[in-house]
């Protein structure tokens, strides 16, 4: 896919100057993993005067016996405020926070009084349930602020899809899928780095199923519009997009696969008709070489590992996950729960910090 070159009018280009969100919600992720540690380490370094943070905290009861809470309290000092009460109180407080943004961190304990905190490194249905409840509460706050949804951003700490499902959420497919259903939106998963970004057009499917899945995804009527929306965001504006071929060497003219001619080229034409210029299909084995890659800011890969292996190898801890298509910005660190590191105070918070930075900046704003 060649580049996205979209001419924006003064009205559509105004997003480049959009102010940061007044309220950044942070869902606590899996409290048995490294989520509590990386959230704390990332948020301590922020001293914003234009944004407040609402942390849906699920690592403990936020009392004198809660070691993680005491670490937060010591690090944040007067910036930390505790919200008590039920979910209705949370929503009302959140409404006020977006109007008085001053860099404070407001913590809402998700654990109920009778529940025991999770132990570091001990994933369970309980940790899965707490993960989901923090996410669900964050979404409830966003629902309640729908009249000013552009003032809100969501940063999700890592959770375990397996243990969320085991906790009773049988249809949970991960953050991206849940948010798409919750807000009734068609979305794309963007892996965003400092040097380049990747969208895997098919995600968690077997390699044998990629061609049929790719055909279905590229047939989506909303996809060109999503790419147009993406092209208007500050970090991608005026820059080229590349599309990987599916087969080695783009199929050698049909000798080792004809998906490029049958699936990818018709998609390219459809996207061009929407006003987006796309270069490709390009052979993936050379596209990620520095001399070629630096010509593009965004690369569309045909399947998960085709894009994410080079992305993670080259971007490392700088990479983050972004959901494109929601009415608000959602970011997340590009790593998992890392249960083996939990409770040891050795987890790297770089990706979590980048997720917070991206949520607060205008680089990915609409």
C-alpha positions, 0 to 999 in steps of 0.5 A: 500500500502506498502512502496515505496522502490526504488533503485536509481542509482547515476544519478537518485539520484542526485536530492537530492543535487539539488540547490534551485530554483533561482526564486520563483514565487508567484501568488497573490491569491484572493485579497479580502481574506487573501492572501495579508496578509499571503504572506507579513508576510511569505516573510518578514522573508526570507532573501535568497542570492540564490533565488529571488521572483517574486510576481504577486501582485493584491491587489492594484496599488503599489502606495502611496494610496495602503495600502498593498503595503506600508506595504510591502515597509516598511517591505522589505525596499531595498529588494523590487523592482517594475516592470513596463510595460506590460507582455513582460517586465515582462517575460524579467525581470523574465529571468534576475532574475533567473541569478542574484538571491540575495533574492530580492522581485520583485513586478509586479502589476496585476491591470490595471490603470483604475481598482479599488482594491478589498475591504477586505472581499468582494469576487466578480467576480473582485477578481476572475478575478484578482486571475486568471490573477495573476496565468495566468501571473505566468504560462506565465513566466514559459512558457517563461523559459521552457529552464531552468524550473528547476530554477523556483518554483511556490507558489500559494496563496489561491483563490476562485474557485467559483469566478474564475468561476463566472469571466468567467473561466467556466472550472476552477477546481482549481489550480491543475487542471488548472496547469495540463491542462496548462502544459499538465501533469498528476498530483497528489495532495500531502498534505505535512506535517512535520510528514507525507503526504497524497495523496487523490486518488479521490478528489472532488467527492460525496461519492457515486461516489468514487468506480467508480472514484477510479477504473478509477484513479487506472487504469491510466497507468501513476500512477505507474510512478508518484509514482516512481518519488515521491519515489525518492524525498529526503523526501520520499526516502527509506521510506514506503508508506501505502494505506488505504482500502476503506471500514471499516476494509478493507471490512472484507474479502468481507463481507462489500465491495469487492473493496479491492480485486477487485480494490486495490489489482490489483493496488498494484501488478501493482505498485510493478511491477514498482519497488515500494513496497506498504503496504496495504490495511490497515484499515484507522481507525487505520492507522492514530494512532501515533504508526502505522502512524509513520511507514510511511512517505506517506499515500494514501487515497481512498477519500478526507475526509479519508485522509484530515481530519486526515491530517489537524487535526494532521498537522494543519497549518504546512500542504501544498498542492503540485502538483506532476507531473509538470516539476517544483515544485508548492506549496500552503498553505493548507487553503482557502481565509478566507474572514472573516479574511481579512483586520484584520491583524490576519491571521496565515501565517504559512502554507504560510511560509511552502509553501515558505520553501518547494519551496526553499528546496530540500526536494521535488525536483525531 
